[in-house]
Structure formats: structure tokens, C-alpha cells
Amino acid sequence: MAGQSASVDKFIADSRSLIAKDGMSRETLSRVLDGLKQLALDKGLWSAERYPDPEPEVQQARYLIDEQPNRTFALYLNVMRPGKKIPPHNHTTWACIAAVSGDEVNHVYERVDDGSRAGHAELDVVREVVISPGTALALMPDDIHSVEIRGRDVIRHLHFYGNALETLTDRLVFDRAAQTVRPMTIGVTTRR
């Protein structure tokens, strides 16, 4: 898809340039997020014909759209079915999420314990963000969020990371009810 390739290449080049020039901060990431929202608006680039829905018994299909040779600036399309939930977790790299179609409910958390007890963590909800077309969310490396797909429709959302998900070995996943924390696995196999 030549149009997709050109749009993606420009978005990634612009993002790399912006971060190289201004450094990583919430303000810089907000500007990267603006570019991702624009990319998500071109729904024809992210169609089910090109990126099929997950099989009926599967809740998520994650497609790698592009990444740099050093596995940075990785862009994915997540296609998720209603009922999909991802518990609170961090990324250890920055992340931007923008909707192509459908709603992704995110809760953003603050860790309120001091981290001194191995395997123990306490989280408070800071805010809920519903990512739908025209809205988006940027996360810094230590930010913690959860994901839930409600409603009846399969959703399509772009996820853009500083480092490819497959390289992130220090991610943490949290269980709020049990007040525990442990290493997080990749979970879903990325499709190419």
C-alpha cells in the first residue's frame, strides 16, 4: 500500500525529528500524539481487508505496521473484540494510542506504595480516558494504565511506542485487588 507507506514514513520521520530536537517530555509526546491522531483519521489505511479482525475465538490481533531497524519507533495496529481486558501495566517506554474506530476504555493509575516490598504494589485510579476517533492518550515510560473494550464492535487503534513491544523485558503488570506486581509477558503474538 503505497499511500500507507508514505503516510507512515512521514509520521515516523516527523516524530523522530521532533523527539531529537525537543527531547522526550509530556509536551513533546503530546505533539507526537497529534500526528498519530491524524494518521488514524485515514480509516482506509487500516481496513479489515488489509488487517483482518481476530478469529472469532480470539480477542486481539496486533499488527506491526513499521519499526526502525534498531527496533525503535514501533507502530502497531491493535484490532480487539469487546470483552478484551488488559490489566494495569507499564511499558518502560513512551506510548501513544489513537483510535481509528471504536472505543478503548483506559484507566490511568498512580502507584501509591513506596515499592519497597517485593511483589507488592498499591494503585489508585487517577482518571478514565475513553479513546475514540479524534481522541488519544500519551503515556510516559513509568505511567500505568489498563485497557478494556466494551460495547459490541471490534475496535481498531494505532499504538506507537518508543521501543518495539517485543523488546520490552522489564514491564510490570499489577493486580489491584491482590495488591501484587509481577513481570509482564508480551501476551499476544504480533502479526506482520
C-alpha positions in Angstrom: 0.0 0.0 0.0 2.0 3.0 -1.3 -0.3 5.6 0.4 0.0 3.9 3.7 3.8 3.6 3.4 4.2 7.2 2.6 1.9 8.4 5.4 3.6 6.1 8.0 7.1 7.0 6.8 6.3 10.7 7.1 4.7 10.3 10.6 7.7 8.3 11.9 10.2 10.7 10.4 8.4 13.7 11.9 8.2 12.0 15.3 11.8 11.1 15.3 12.8 14.6 14.3 10.6 16.2 17.0 11.9 14.0 19.8 15.6 14.5 18.6 15.0 18.3 18.6 13.0 18.8 21.7 13.8 15.8 23.9 11.3 13.5 25.5 8.7 15.2 27.7 5.0 15.1 28.1 4.8 18.2 25.9 6.8 16.6 23.1 4.8 13.4 23.4 1.6 15.4 23.1 2.8 16.7 19.7 3.7 13.2 18.6 0.2 12.2 19.6 -1.3 14.9 17.4 0.5 13.3 14.4 -0.8 9.8 15.4 -4.4 11.1 15.6 -4.0 12.5 12.1 -2.7 9.2 10.8 -5.6 7.4 12.5 -8.2 9.6 10.7 -7.3 7.9 7.4 -9.5 4.9 8.0 -8.9 3.4 4.6 -5.3 2.7 5.6 -6.4 0.4 8.5 -9.3 -1.6 6.9 -10.3 -5.1 7.8 -9.4 -6.2 4.2 -5.8 -5.3 4.9 -5.8 -6.1 8.7 -8.4 -8.8 9.4 -10.4 -8.9 12.6 -9.1 -11.6 15.0 -10.6 -15.0 14.6 -14.0 -15.4 16.4 -12.4 -17.2 19.4 -9.5 -14.7 19.7 -9.9 -11.3 21.3 -7.0 -9.4 19.9 -4.9 -9.2 16.7 -1.9 -7.0 16.9 -0.2 -6.0 13.6 3.3 -4.5 13.3 3.0 -1.7 10.8 6.5 -0.3 11.0 9.6 -0.1 13.2 13.1 1.3 12.8 16.0 -1.1 12.2 17.1 -0.7 15.8 13.5 -1.7 16.9 12.6 1.8 18.0 9.6 4.0 16.9 7.4 0.9 16.5 3.8 1.4 15.1 1.2 -1.2 15.6 -2.5 -1.6 14.8 -4.5 -3.3 17.5 -7.7 -4.9 16.5 -9.7 -6.0 19.6 -13.0 -7.6 20.3 -15.5 -6.5 23.0 -14.6 -8.1 26.3 -10.8 -7.8 25.8 -9.2 -6.6 29.1 -5.6 -5.8 29.8 -4.8 -5.4 33.5 -2.9 -2.4 34.8 0.7 -2.3 33.4 3.5 0.0 32.4 5.5 0.0 29.2 9.0 1.1 30.2 9.0 3.2 27.1 6.8 6.1 25.9 3.5 5.1 24.2 0.8 6.9 22.2 -2.6 5.5 21.4 -5.1 6.9 18.9 -8.4 5.5 17.7 -9.2 4.6 14.1 -12.6 3.2 15.1 -14.3 2.1 18.3 -13.8 2.9 21.9 -10.9 1.7 24.2 -11.5 2.5 27.9 -8.3 3.2 29.7 -7.8 3.8 33.4 -4.6 5.6 34.3 -3.2 4.8 37.8 -0.7 6.2 40.3 1.4 3.8 42.3 0.9 4.8 46.0 3.1 2.4 47.8 6.8 3.1 48.1 7.9 0.0 46.1 10.0 -1.4 49.0 8.2 -4.8 49.3 9.0 -7.2 46.5 5.8 -8.3 44.7 3.6 -5.8 46.5 2.0 -2.7 44.9 -0.9 -0.4 45.6 -2.6 1.6 42.8 -5.1 4.4 42.9 -7.1 5.4 39.8 -6.1 8.9 38.6 -8.5 9.1 35.6 -10.5 7.3 33.0 -9.8 8.1 29.3 -12.1 6.7 26.6 -10.1 6.7 23.4 -12.4 7.0 20.4 -11.9 8.6 17.0 -10.4 12.1 17.5 -9.2 11.3 21.0 -5.9 9.8 22.1 -3.7 9.1 25.1 0.1 9.6 25.6 2.0 7.7 28.3 5.5 8.2 29.7 7.6 5.1 30.4 6.5 4.7 34.1 2.9 5.6 33.6 0.5 2.7 34.4 -2.8 2.1 32.6 -5.3 -0.7 31.9 -7.4 -1.3 28.8 -11.0 -2.6 28.4 -13.0 -3.0 25.2 -16.7 -2.5 25.9 -19.7 -2.3 23.6 -20.4 -4.6 20.7 -18.0 -3.6 17.9 -14.5 -4.7 17.1 -12.1 -1.7 17.5 -9.1 -0.6 15.6 -6.5 1.6 17.3 -2.9 2.7 16.5 -0.3 2.2 19.2 3.1 3.9 18.8 6.0 3.0 21.1 9.5 4.3 21.7 10.7 0.7 21.6 9.1 -2.3 20.0 6.9 -4.3 22.4 8.8 -7.4 21.6 12.0 -5.9 23.2 10.4 -4.7 26.5 11.6 -7.2 29.1 11.1 -5.1 32.3 7.4 -4.4 32.0 5.2 -4.9 35.1 1.6 -6.0 35.4 -0.4 -5.1 38.5 -3.3 -6.8 40.3 -5.1 -4.1 42.2 -7.3 -6.4 44.3 -4.5 -8.7 45.4 -2.1 -5.7 45.6 0.6 -7.5 43.7 3.0 -6.8 40.9 5.0 -9.1 38.7 6.8 -9.1 35.3 4.6 -8.8 32.3 4.8 -11.1 29.3 4.2 -10.0 25.7 0.9 -11.9 25.7 -0.4 -11.6 22.1 1.8 -12.7 19.2 2.4 -9.8 16.8 1.3 -10.4 13.2 3.2 -9.0 10.3 
